[in-house]
């Protein structure tokens, strides 16, 4: 069963820290063709659009456009802080392989 992506409390907390909602922005997670594995994630602060799926928590929003939604079914959007840096990450069960940087995948 394909469910919409989930957003962790840690990801919403990070959005709150950077003040995205105060600027009327949401975290946009999209999938585009390209990258070294066939598809790549695009993650940016953007204004929600009418046809977006809006996921809300902690006063913050994460949006996914209707074209990207099937590629992100059952995925988990999180925020990770490691020695090499901090970033939003996507655990996508639909990806059959991914590149080393984690922003490109194939299905």
SEKE-755651 format. One record per residue (C-alpha): x, y, z; residue in three letters; residue number from 1. Coordinates in Angstrom, 1 decimal. Each point is the difference from the previous one (the first is absolute). Layout:
% residues N
<site <X,Y,Z>,ALA,NUM>
...
END
This chain:
% residues 107
<site <0.0,0.0,0.0>,UNK,1>
<site <1.5,3.3,-1.1>,UNK,2>
<site <-0.2,2.6,2.8>,UNK,3>
<site <1.1,3.6,-0.2>,UNK,4>
<site <3.5,0.8,1.3>,UNK,5>
<site <0.5,0.6,3.7>,UNK,6>
<site <2.0,2.8,1.6>,UNK,7>
<site <1.8,-0.6,3.3>,UNK,8>
<site <-0.3,2.3,2.9>,UNK,9>
<site <3.7,0.8,-0.3>,UNK,10>
<site <-0.5,1.3,-3.6>,UNK,11>
<site <-2.9,2.2,1.1>,UNK,12>
<site <2.1,1.2,3.0>,UNK,13>
<site <2.8,1.1,-2.4>,UNK,14>
<site <-2.5,1.8,-2.2>,UNK,15>
<site <-1.2,1.9,3.1>,UNK,16>
<site <3.6,0.9,0.9>,UNK,17>
<site <0.6,1.6,-3.4>,UNK,18>
<site <-3.3,1.8,0.1>,UNK,19>
<site <-1.4,-1.3,-3.3>,UNK,20>
<site <-3.7,0.5,1.0>,UNK,21>
<site <0.6,3.6,1.1>,UNK,22>
<site <1.0,0.8,-3.6>,UNK,23>
<site <-3.1,-1.8,-1.4>,UNK,24>
<site <2.4,-2.8,-1.3>,UNK,25>
<site <-0.2,-3.7,0.2>,UNK,26>
<site <2.6,-2.7,-0.6>,UNK,27>
<site <-0.6,-1.2,-3.6>,UNK,28>
<site <1.1,-3.6,-0.7>,UNK,29>
<site <-0.2,-0.9,-3.7>,UNK,30>
<site <1.4,-2.7,-2.3>,UNK,31>
<site <1.5,1.0,-3.3>,UNK,32>
<site <1.5,-2.1,-2.8>,UNK,33>
<site <3.8,0.1,0.0>,UNK,34>
<site <2.8,-0.6,2.4>,UNK,35>
<site <2.5,-2.9,-0.2>,UNK,36>
<site <-2.6,-2.6,0.8>,UNK,37>
<site <-3.0,1.1,-2.1>,UNK,38>
<site <-2.0,2.2,2.4>,UNK,39>
<site <1.0,2.6,2.4>,UNK,40>
<site <-1.6,1.7,3.0>,UNK,41>
<site <-0.5,3.8,-0.1>,UNK,42>
<site <-0.3,1.5,3.5>,UNK,43>
<site <-0.6,3.7,0.4>,UNK,44>
<site <-2.0,2.6,1.9>,UNK,45>
<site <-3.0,1.0,-2.1>,UNK,46>
<site <-3.5,1.3,0.2>,UNK,47>
<site <-2.7,-2.7,0.0>,UNK,48>
<site <-2.0,-0.3,-3.3>,UNK,49>
<site <-3.7,-1.0,-0.4>,UNK,50>
<site <0.6,-3.6,-1.1>,UNK,51>
<site <2.7,-0.8,2.6>,UNK,52>
<site <-0.4,-2.6,2.7>,UNK,53>
<site <0.6,1.9,3.2>,UNK,54>
<site <1.4,-1.8,3.0>,UNK,55>
<site <-0.2,2.0,3.2>,UNK,56>
<site <1.6,-0.2,3.4>,UNK,57>
<site <1.4,2.3,2.7>,UNK,58>
<site <-1.5,3.0,-1.9>,UNK,59>
<site <2.1,-0.9,-3.0>,UNK,60>
<site <-0.8,-1.4,-3.5>,UNK,61>
<site <1.6,-2.4,-2.4>,UNK,62>
<site <-1.5,-0.1,-3.5>,UNK,63>
<site <0.2,-2.5,-2.8>,UNK,64>
<site <-1.3,0.6,-3.5>,UNK,65>
<site <-2.4,-2.5,-1.6>,UNK,66>
<site <2.6,-1.2,-2.6>,UNK,67>
<site <2.6,-0.9,2.7>,UNK,68>
<site <-2.5,-1.6,2.4>,UNK,69>
<site <0.0,-3.5,-1.5>,UNK,70>
<site <3.8,-0.1,0.2>,UNK,71>
<site <-0.1,1.0,3.7>,UNK,72>
<site <-2.8,-2.4,1.1>,UNK,73>
<site <0.8,-1.5,3.4>,UNK,74>
<site <3.2,2.1,0.3>,UNK,75>
<site <1.2,1.7,3.2>,UNK,76>
<site <1.4,3.5,-0.1>,UNK,77>
<site <2.4,0.7,2.8>,UNK,78>
<site <2.8,2.4,1.1>,UNK,79>
<site <3.4,-1.4,0.6>,UNK,80>
<site <3.0,1.6,1.8>,UNK,81>
<site <3.3,-1.9,-0.5>,UNK,82>
<site <3.7,0.9,0.0>,UNK,83>
<site <-0.1,0.6,-3.7>,UNK,84>
<site <-2.9,2.5,0.3>,UNK,85>
<site <-3.7,0.4,0.6>,UNK,86>
<site <-2.7,-0.5,-2.6>,UNK,87>
<site <-3.5,-1.2,-0.6>,UNK,88>
<site <0.0,-3.6,-1.1>,UNK,89>
<site <-2.5,-2.3,-1.5>,UNK,90>
<site <-0.4,-3.7,0.8>,UNK,91>
<site <-1.8,-1.3,-3.1>,UNK,92>
<site <-1.1,-3.6,-0.1>,UNK,93>
<site <-0.7,0.4,-3.7>,UNK,94>
<site <3.6,0.6,-0.9>,UNK,95>
<site <1.8,-3.1,-1.2>,UNK,96>
<site <3.5,1.7,0.1>,UNK,97>
<site <1.4,3.3,0.8>,UNK,98>
<site <3.2,2.0,-0.5>,UNK,99>
<site <2.6,0.6,2.7>,UNK,100>
<site <-1.3,3.6,0.7>,UNK,101>
<site <-3.6,-1.2,0.6>,UNK,102>
<site <-1.6,2.5,-2.3>,UNK,103>
<site <-0.3,-2.2,-3.1>,UNK,104>
<site <-1.8,-3.4,-0.2>,UNK,105>
<site <-1.5,-2.5,-2.4>,UNK,106>
<site <-3.2,-2.0,0.2>,UNK,107>
END
